[in-house]
Amino acid sequence: MIKIEARLFATLRRYRPEVSLNEPIVVELAQGSTVEQLWQTLGIPEDVVKQTFVNGLQADRSTTLHDGDRVGIFPPIAGG
């Protein structure tokens, strides 16, 4: 098993309302798990994810996660 810290941003926070603002979600996953498997574990539909970063670097759904990784998950965000 590996442990990662995930942070959900903007509208994705609704999938984990029990987590305080700026508090990471510690998730245990099987060795070799991917970003996509993390989304599934957190209950986040892939069509609402725009970008995912692992340790500050952009990652795609097939990126393999490792023990201690820090993951940020973002929805599409519009500004103005």
Backbone as a printed PyTorch tensor [residue, N CA C, xyz], in Angstrom:
tensor([[[  0.8400,  -1.1880,   0.0000],
         [  0.0000,   0.0000,   0.0000],
         [  0.8820,   1.2480,   0.0000]],

        [[  0.3550,   2.2890,  -0.6180],
         [  1.0210,   3.5890,  -0.6010],
         [  0.0510,   4.6080,  -0.0190]],

        [[  0.5950,   5.6850,   0.5420],
         [ -0.2220,   6.7890,   1.0360],
         [  0.1240,   8.0270,   0.2340]],

        [[ -0.9060,   8.7160,  -0.2290],
         [ -0.7030,   9.9750,  -0.9450],
         [ -1.5840,  11.0340,  -0.2840]],

        [[ -1.2420,  12.2950,  -0.5170],
         [ -2.0520,  13.4120,  -0.0550],
         [ -2.7000,  14.0440,  -1.2730]],

        [[ -4.0180,  14.1360,  -1.2580],
         [ -4.7470,  14.7470,  -2.3670],
         [ -5.4350,  16.0160,  -1.8830]],

        [[ -5.4620,  17.0070,  -2.7450],
         [ -6.1950,  18.2390,  -2.4710],
         [ -7.1390,  18.4840,  -3.6440]],

        [[ -8.3790,  18.7800,  -3.3020],
         [ -9.3970,  19.0610,  -4.3090],
         [ -9.6260,  20.5670,  -4.3360]],

        [[ -9.7320,  21.1230,  -5.5230],
         [ -9.8780,  22.5630,  -5.6610],
         [-11.2110,  22.9410,  -6.2960]],

        [[-11.6490,  24.1450,  -5.9370],
         [-12.8680,  24.7650,  -6.4870],
         [-14.0750,  23.8290,  -6.3460]],

        [[-14.7840,  23.5970,  -7.4280],
         [-16.0370,  22.8380,  -7.3610],
         [-15.8380,  21.3630,  -7.0270]],

        [[-14.6190,  20.8540,  -7.1440],
         [-14.3780,  19.4430,  -6.8130],
         [-14.4790,  19.1830,  -5.3130]],

        [[-14.4000,  20.2220,  -4.5040],
         [-14.5000,  20.0520,  -3.0560],
         [-15.8470,  19.4530,  -2.6480]],

        [[-16.8510,  19.6060,  -3.4840],
         [-18.1720,  19.0570,  -3.1330],
         [-18.1580,  17.5320,  -3.0160]],

        [[-17.1550,  16.8910,  -3.6020],
         [-17.0650,  15.4330,  -3.5160],
         [-16.5250,  14.9580,  -2.1700]],

        [[-15.9700,  15.8570,  -1.3900],
         [-15.4630,  15.5350,  -0.0500],
         [-15.7660,  16.6930,   0.8980]],

        [[-17.0520,  16.9630,   1.1400],
         [-17.4200,  18.1200,   1.9720],
         [-16.9580,  18.0020,   3.4210]],

        [[-16.6370,  16.8080,   3.8700],
         [-16.2040,  16.6180,   5.2570],
         [-14.7750,  17.1010,   5.5000]],

        [[-14.0450,  17.4010,   4.4430],
         [-12.6530,  17.8240,   4.5730],
         [-12.5970,  19.3510,   4.6260]],

        [[-11.8910,  19.8700,   5.6270],
         [-11.7620,  21.3180,   5.7900],
         [-10.9690,  21.9340,   4.6430]],

        [[-11.2160,  23.2060,   4.4010],
         [-10.5080,  23.9550,   3.3720],
         [ -9.0030,  23.8610,   3.6180]],

        [[ -8.2460,  23.6340,   2.5820],
         [ -6.7820,  23.5070,   2.6200],
         [ -6.2790,  22.2860,   3.3760]],

        [[ -7.1530,  21.3930,   3.7720],
         [ -6.7370,  20.1560,   4.4360],
         [ -6.5710,  19.0660,   3.3790]],

        [[ -5.4350,  18.3730,   3.3820],
         [ -5.2770,  17.2970,   2.4030],
         [ -6.1000,  16.0740,   2.7920]],

        [[ -6.4330,  15.2980,   1.7980],
         [ -7.1070,  14.0270,   2.0090],
         [ -6.0220,  12.9560,   1.8980]],

        [[ -5.8010,  12.2230,   2.9570],
         [ -4.8060,  11.1450,   2.9210],
         [ -5.5080,   9.8910,   2.4200]],

        [[ -4.9800,   9.3410,   1.3500],
         [ -5.5960,   8.1900,   0.6960],
         [ -4.5820,   7.0490,   0.6410]],

        [[ -5.0230,   5.8550,   0.9930],
         [ -4.2020,   4.6670,   0.8310],
         [ -4.6550,   3.9440,  -0.4370]],

        [[ -3.6890,   3.6220,  -1.2660],
         [ -3.9550,   2.9430,  -2.5340],
         [ -2.9980,   1.7660,  -2.6790]],

        [[ -3.3460,   0.8670,  -3.5600],
         [ -2.4650,  -0.2600,  -3.8540],
         [ -1.2280,   0.2320,  -4.6000]],

        [[ -0.1140,  -0.4350,  -4.3760],
         [  1.1150,  -0.1390,  -5.1160],
         [  0.8110,  -0.1900,  -6.6060]],

        [[  1.3050,   0.7790,  -7.3600],
         [  1.0850,   0.8030,  -8.8050],
         [ -0.1900,   1.5080,  -9.2310]],

        [[ -0.9210,   2.1010,  -8.2860],
         [ -2.1610,   2.8110,  -8.6350],
         [ -1.8560,   4.0520,  -9.4670]],

        [[ -2.8410,   4.4270, -10.2710],
         [ -2.6970,   5.5690, -11.1680],
         [ -3.5440,   6.7430, -10.6960]],

        [[ -3.3330,   7.8700, -11.3450],
         [ -4.1430,   9.0610, -11.0820],
         [ -5.6210,   8.7490, -11.2920]],

        [[ -5.9440,   8.0450, -12.3560],
         [ -7.3390,   7.7040, -12.6270],
         [ -7.9360,   6.8650, -11.4900]],

        [[ -7.1760,   5.9440, -10.9520],
         [ -7.6700,   5.1410,  -9.8290],
         [ -7.8740,   6.0060,  -8.5850]],

        [[ -7.0470,   7.0270,  -8.4110],
         [ -7.2520,   7.9650,  -7.3090],
         [ -8.5700,   8.6960,  -7.4870]],

        [[ -8.8400,   9.1990,  -8.7000],
         [-10.1220,   9.8720,  -8.9520],
         [-11.2810,   8.9510,  -8.5770]],

        [[-11.2040,   7.7030,  -8.9960],
         [-12.2710,   6.7460,  -8.7080],
         [-12.4250,   6.5270,  -7.2010]],

        [[-11.3200,   6.3920,  -6.5050],
         [-11.3550,   6.1870,  -5.0560],
         [-12.0100,   7.3680,  -4.3490]],

        [[-11.7580,   8.5770,  -4.8550],
         [-12.3240,   9.7800,  -4.2520],
         [-13.7590,  10.0380,  -4.7150]],

        [[-14.2360,   9.2610,  -5.6840],
         [-15.5990,   9.4330,  -6.1820],
         [-15.7630,  10.6170,  -7.1120]],

        [[-14.6870,  10.9720,  -7.8060],
         [-14.7170,  12.1210,  -8.7120],
         [-14.8440,  11.6220, -10.1470]],

        [[-15.9240,  11.9850, -10.8400],
         [-16.0740,  11.5650, -12.2380],
         [-14.9740,  12.1820, -13.1060]],

        [[-14.4210,  11.4040, -14.0090],
         [-13.3050,  11.9000, -14.8110],
         [-13.6910,  13.0830, -15.6920]],

        [[-14.9720,  13.2050, -16.0490],
         [-15.3770,  14.3110, -16.9210],
         [-15.4130,  15.6630, -16.2060]],

        [[-15.2320,  15.6920, -14.8850],
         [-15.1960,  16.9750, -14.1730],
         [-13.7680,  17.3690, -13.7910]],

        [[-12.7870,  16.5520, -14.1570],
         [-11.3860,  16.8610, -13.8670],
         [-10.7470,  17.4820, -15.1020]],

        [[-10.1620,  18.6610, -14.9080],
         [ -9.4690,  19.3290, -16.0240],
         [ -7.9620,  19.0770, -15.9590]],

        [[ -7.3880,  19.2340, -14.7520],
         [ -5.9550,  19.0550, -14.6080],
         [ -5.6340,  18.3680, -13.2870]],

        [[ -4.5940,  17.5810, -13.3090],
         [ -4.0820,  16.9410, -12.0980],
         [ -2.5790,  17.1660, -12.0600]],

        [[ -2.0950,  17.5260, -10.8850],
         [ -0.6680,  17.7260, -10.6810],
         [ -0.1780,  16.7500,  -9.6220]],

        [[  0.9510,  16.1300,  -9.8660],
         [  1.5840,  15.2340,  -8.8930],
         [  2.9330,  15.8560,  -8.5460]],

        [[  3.0890,  16.2080,  -7.2770],
         [  4.3260,  16.8540,  -6.8180],
         [  4.6620,  18.0860,  -7.6470]],

        [[  3.6210,  18.8460,  -8.0150],
         [  3.8030,  20.1000,  -8.7380],
         [  3.9710,  19.9760, -10.2360]],

        [[  3.9440,  18.7690, -10.7580],
         [  4.0920,  18.5570, -12.1940],
         [  2.7940,  18.0280, -12.7860]],

        [[  2.4340,  18.5490, -13.9650],
         [  1.2050,  18.0990, -14.6110],
         [  1.2870,  16.6000, -14.8830]],

        [[  0.1730,  15.9120, -14.6120],
         [  0.1170,  14.4620, -14.7820],
         [ -1.1350,  14.0970, -15.5690]],

        [[ -1.0950,  12.9660, -16.2430],
         [ -2.3010,  12.4870, -16.9160],
         [ -2.8790,  11.3110, -16.1390]],

        [[ -3.9920,  10.8160, -16.5960],
         [ -4.7150,   9.7670, -15.8760],
         [ -3.9130,   8.4920, -15.6760]],

        [[ -2.9470,   8.2390, -16.5370],
         [ -2.1850,   6.9950, -16.4420],
         [ -0.9060,   7.1230, -15.6030]],

        [[ -0.6610,   8.3030, -15.0530],
         [  0.5280,   8.4990, -14.2280],
         [  0.4660,   7.6020, -12.9940]],

        [[  1.5340,   6.8650, -12.7600],
         [  1.6080,   5.9890, -11.5910],
         [  1.9670,   6.8110, -10.3600]],

        [[  1.2420,   6.5680,  -9.2780],
         [  1.4790,   7.2710,  -8.0190],
         [  2.4420,   6.4760,  -7.1470]],

        [[  3.1640,   7.2080,  -6.2920],
         [  4.1400,   6.5990,  -5.3950],
         [  3.9060,   7.0780,  -3.9730]],

        [[  4.3780,   6.3120,  -3.0240],
         [  4.2070,   6.6490,  -1.6220],
         [  4.7260,   8.0640,  -1.3470]],

        [[  3.8980,   8.8720,  -0.6830],
         [  4.2850,  10.2300,  -0.3200],
         [  3.9650,  11.2850,  -1.3570]],

        [[  3.4240,  10.8900,  -2.5180],
         [  3.0860,  11.8810,  -3.5440],
         [  2.0350,  12.8560,  -3.0210]],

        [[  2.1210,  14.0840,  -3.5260],
         [  1.1220,  15.1140,  -3.2450],
         [  0.4190,  15.4250,  -4.5560]],

        [[ -0.9010,  15.3020,  -4.5300],
         [ -1.6900,  15.4190,  -5.7540],
         [ -2.6960,  16.5590,  -5.6100]],

        [[ -2.7500,  17.4200,  -6.6140],
         [ -3.7550,  18.4760,  -6.6930],
         [ -4.6590,  18.1950,  -7.8720]],

        [[ -5.9750,  18.2550,  -7.6330],
         [ -6.9420,  17.9360,  -8.6840],
         [ -7.8260,  19.1660,  -8.9020]],

        [[ -7.9160,  19.6080, -10.1570],
         [ -8.6060,  20.8410, -10.5020],
         [ -9.7030,  20.5990, -11.5470]],

        [[-10.8460,  21.3010, -11.4030],
         [-11.8780,  21.2740, -12.4280],
         [-11.5650,  22.3520, -13.4690]],

        [[-12.3510,  22.4200, -14.5520],
         [-12.1980,  23.5690, -15.4560],
         [-12.5360,  24.8290, -14.6700]],

        [[-11.7340,  25.8470, -14.8170],
         [-11.9560,  27.0890, -14.0950],
         [-11.9740,  28.2410, -15.0890]],

        [[-13.0050,  29.0540, -14.9980],
         [-13.1200,  30.2350, -15.8440],
         [-12.8670,  31.4810, -15.0040]],

        [[-12.2880,  32.4400, -15.5810],
         [-12.0170,  33.6820, -14.8530],
         [-12.4630,  34.8700, -15.6810]],

        [[-12.3680,  36.0010, -15.0720],
         [-12.7570,  37.1700, -15.8500],
         [-12.5700,  38.4310, -15.0980]]])
